[in-house]
Amino acid sequence: MTLQQDQLFAFGLGYTAETLGRRLIDEGWRVAGTVRSEDKAERLRALGFDITVWDGTSAIKPPDGAHWLISVPPHDTGCPAFLAAETADTAASITYLSTTGVYGDLGGDWAYEWTPVNPQSDRARRRVLAELQWQSAGDNVSIVRLPGIYGPGRSAFARLRSGRAKRIVKPGQVFSRVHVDDIASGLEARLKRPETTGVLHFCDDQPAPPQDVVAFAAELIGAEIPPDEPFETAELSDMARSFYSECKRIANGRTKSVLGWVPKYKTYHAGLAAVLAVEGT
């Protein structure tokens, strides 16, 4: 019999953390966390979240015995949550959401959970610093390195409907990706196994060229498939161009083994079909 209600405290209730939080609230967890605006705080409180509006700098102390989830982006001195948390001694577990960008460019090869980091951008170097900070916080820490995230409200469908979708073609380029619901199920599995530590990868089983994903999404909603645009001449933001400078496939074998987790949406075909079922045409 459970004598104490399970608790999650999320530093930064963004798209992924909110999806997990909704799932846990439905299962009877107490879910608390931080946001940066009162408008978002009110919306989440109405859904059952216990919300603190946090400026990202002031000291903050999660409830004793709560599981910690950190998804706030780092800055030049590391993770704001690490710097603001009074102590991590009372955390039931600590899970830091990082990015597969810390591996740098692998020329299309696989990044495993034990692959050494090789950050090649300032953004990735800040992530590595934040990872190291949290790894120093105790012996109950997991680092979750995530690829491209998609789901309802955040997928190729929105870009196609607005006319902003592009099919950028760079020969040999592939990305890994993951449906937000599969991140949530993976994080829940990790929370229920607080003895799990080390690096975890939540991703699907089908790394693929980005232009193929856009084409499939267009076919699903009956939209015109955007024309191919060579990467060399495409108009891209500096950040978007930097993503194409790195090519890798993300493996998830260790993660499946230690958590007993498998993605529900093993391919982008299944994942996008599920998004469309939620959003409608």
C-alpha positions in Angstrom: 0.0 0.0 0.0 1.3 3.5 -0.9 1.8 5.5 2.3 2.9 8.7 0.5 1.6 10.2 -2.7 4.1 10.0 -5.6 5.4 13.5 -6.5 7.0 15.0 -9.5 8.6 18.5 -9.5 9.4 19.8 -13.0 11.7 22.7 -13.4 10.2 24.1 -16.6 6.8 22.7 -17.6 7.2 22.9 -21.3 5.7 20.7 -24.0 7.3 17.5 -22.9 7.1 18.0 -19.1 3.4 19.0 -19.4 2.6 15.9 -21.4 4.3 13.7 -18.7 2.6 15.7 -16.0 -0.9 15.2 -17.4 -0.2 11.4 -17.6 0.9 11.3 -14.0 -1.9 13.3 -12.6 -4.3 10.9 -14.3 -2.5 8.1 -12.3 -2.9 9.9 -9.0 0.5 11.6 -8.7 1.0 15.1 -7.3 2.7 17.2 -10.1 4.3 20.5 -9.3 6.7 22.7 -11.2 7.7 26.0 -12.6 6.6 28.2 -15.5 7.6 31.8 -16.4 4.2 33.4 -16.8 1.1 33.8 -14.7 -1.1 33.1 -17.7 0.4 29.6 -18.2 0.4 29.0 -14.4 -3.4 29.6 -14.4 -4.0 27.2 -17.3 -2.0 24.4 -15.7 -3.5 24.9 -12.2 -6.9 24.4 -13.8 -5.6 21.0 -15.0 -4.4 20.0 -11.5 -0.8 21.1 -11.5 0.7 22.9 -8.5 2.5 25.8 -10.2 5.2 28.2 -9.1 6.0 31.2 -11.4 9.8 31.3 -11.4 12.1 33.9 -12.9 14.9 31.3 -13.5 17.3 32.8 -10.9 15.7 32.9 -7.4 16.3 30.0 -5.0 13.8 27.2 -5.2 13.2 24.1 -3.1 11.1 21.2 -4.4 9.0 19.2 -1.9 11.0 16.6 0.0 10.8 13.2 -1.6 9.7 14.4 -5.0 11.2 13.2 -8.2 12.9 16.0 -10.1 12.6 16.6 -13.8 14.7 19.4 -15.4 13.9 20.7 -18.8 14.9 24.4 -18.7 17.6 25.4 -21.3 21.1 26.1 -20.0 23.0 29.3 -20.3 26.8 30.0 -20.3 27.2 29.0 -16.6 25.2 25.9 -16.9 21.7 24.9 -15.8 19.6 27.6 -14.1 17.8 25.0 -12.0 21.0 23.5 -10.8 22.2 26.9 -9.7 18.9 27.8 -8.0 18.1 24.5 -6.3 18.9 24.8 -2.6 19.8 21.1 -2.2 19.2 17.9 -4.2 19.6 15.7 -1.1 15.9 15.0 -0.7 15.2 14.2 -4.3 13.8 10.7 -4.9 15.5 10.8 -8.4 16.8 13.4 -10.8 16.2 13.3 -14.5 17.8 16.0 -16.8 16.5 16.4 -20.3 19.4 17.1 -22.6 19.8 16.7 -26.4 21.5 14.3 -28.8 23.3 17.4 -30.1 26.0 16.8 -27.5 27.4 14.0 -29.8 28.2 16.4 -32.6 28.6 15.1 -36.1 29.0 11.4 -36.6 28.7 11.3 -40.3 25.5 9.3 -40.2 26.9 6.7 -37.7 25.0 5.5 -34.6 25.2 7.3 -31.3 24.8 4.8 -28.4 24.1 5.7 -24.8 27.8 5.2 -24.1 29.1 7.2 -27.1 31.4 10.0 -25.9 30.1 13.5 -26.2 31.8 15.8 -28.8 29.9 19.1 -28.7 30.6 21.2 -31.8 28.4 24.3 -31.1 28.1 26.7 -28.1 24.6 25.4 -27.7 25.8 21.8 -27.3 28.7 22.8 -25.0 26.2 24.5 -22.7 24.2 21.3 -22.6 27.3 19.2 -21.7 28.1 21.6 -18.8 24.6 21.3 -17.5 24.8 17.5 -17.8 28.0 17.5 -15.7 26.5 19.7 -13.1 23.5 17.4 -12.6 25.7 14.3 -12.7 27.6 15.8 -9.7 24.3 16.2 -7.7 24.1 12.6 -6.5 24.0 8.9 -7.4 20.3 8.9 -8.5 20.7 11.0 -11.7 19.7 10.1 -15.3 20.6 12.1 -18.3 18.0 11.8 -21.1 19.3 12.9 -24.5 16.5 13.6 -26.9 16.4 14.0 -30.7 13.8 16.0 -32.6 10.4 16.1 -30.7 7.1 16.1 -32.4 3.5 15.6 -31.5 0.0 17.2 -31.5 0.4 20.9 -32.3 4.1 20.5 -33.1 4.8 18.6 -36.3 5.1 18.9 -40.1 1.4 19.3 -40.4 1.4 22.8 -39.0 4.1 23.9 -41.4 2.3 22.4 -44.3 -1.0 24.1 -43.4 0.7 27.5 -43.1 2.7 27.1 -46.3 6.0 27.2 -44.4 7.1 23.6 -44.9 10.3 23.0 -46.8 11.9 19.9 -48.1 15.6 20.6 -47.6 17.7 17.9 -49.4 21.2 17.2 -48.2 22.5 13.8 -49.6 23.0 11.3 -46.8 21.4 13.5 -44.1 19.3 11.7 -41.5 17.8 12.7 -38.2 16.2 10.7 -35.4 13.0 11.8 -33.8 10.5 10.9 -31.1 6.8 11.4 -30.5 6.2 13.3 -27.3 3.9 10.5 -25.9 6.9 8.1 -26.2 9.0 10.5 -24.2 6.3 10.7 -21.5 6.0 6.9 -21.3 9.8 6.5 -21.1 10.1 9.1 -18.4 7.3 7.5 -16.4 9.2 4.2 -16.7 12.4 5.9 -15.4 10.5 7.4 -12.5 9.2 4.0 -11.5 12.7 2.7 -11.5 14.6 5.4 -9.5 17.6 3.1 -9.3 18.2 3.6 -13.0 21.0 6.0 -13.7 23.3 7.0 -16.6 22.3 8.1 -20.1 19.0 7.2 -21.7 17.8 7.7 -25.3 14.1 8.1 -26.0 13.7 7.9 -29.8 11.9 5.9 -32.4 13.5 3.1 -34.5 13.5 4.9 -37.8 16.1 7.6 -38.4 15.2 9.2 -41.7 15.9 12.1 -44.1 13.8 15.1 -43.1 12.4 15.6 -46.6 10.9 12.1 -46.5 9.0 13.1 -43.3 7.6 16.2 -44.9 6.5 14.3 -48.0 4.7 11.7 -45.9 2.9 14.3 -43.8 1.8 16.1 -47.0 0.4 12.8 -48.4 -1.6 12.2 -45.1 -3.4 15.5 -45.3 -3.7 15.7 -49.1 -1.4 18.7 -49.3 1.0 19.6 -52.1 4.4 18.1 -51.5 6.9 21.0 -51.3 9.6 20.9 -54.0 13.1 19.7 -53.2 15.5 22.5 -52.1 19.2 21.8 -52.2 20.7 22.5 -48.8 23.5 24.6 -50.2 21.2 27.2 -51.7 18.2 27.0 -49.2 17.3 30.0 -47.2 17.7 28.8 -43.6 18.2 30.5 -40.2 21.6 30.0 -38.6 20.1 27.6 -36.1 18.4 25.5 -38.8 21.6 25.4 -40.8 23.5 24.3 -37.8 21.3 21.2 -37.4 22.1 20.1 -40.9 25.8 20.4 -40.1 25.5 17.3 -37.9 24.3 13.8 -39.1 23.8 10.9 -36.8 21.5 8.0 -35.9 20.4 7.6 -32.3 20.2 4.1 -30.8 18.0 3.1 -27.9 19.0 -0.4 -27.1 20.3 0.2 -23.6 17.3 2.3 -22.7 14.9 -0.4 -23.8 16.8 -3.0 -21.8 17.1 -1.1 -18.5 13.6 0.3 -18.5 11.6 -2.3 -20.3 10.4 0.6 -22.5 9.6 0.5 -26.2 8.3 3.4 -28.2 4.6 3.1 -29.1 5.4 4.9 -32.4 8.4 3.1 -33.7 8.4 5.0 -37.0 7.5 8.5 -38.1 4.7 6.9 -40.2 3.0 5.6 -37.1 3.7 8.7 -35.1 2.4 11.2 -37.7 -0.7 9.1 -38.3 -1.4 9.3 -34.5 -0.9 13.1 -34.5 -3.3 13.5 -37.3 -5.9 11.3 -35.5 -5.7 13.8 -32.6 -5.6 17.0 -34.7 -7.9 16.0 -37.5 -7.5 17.2 -41.0 
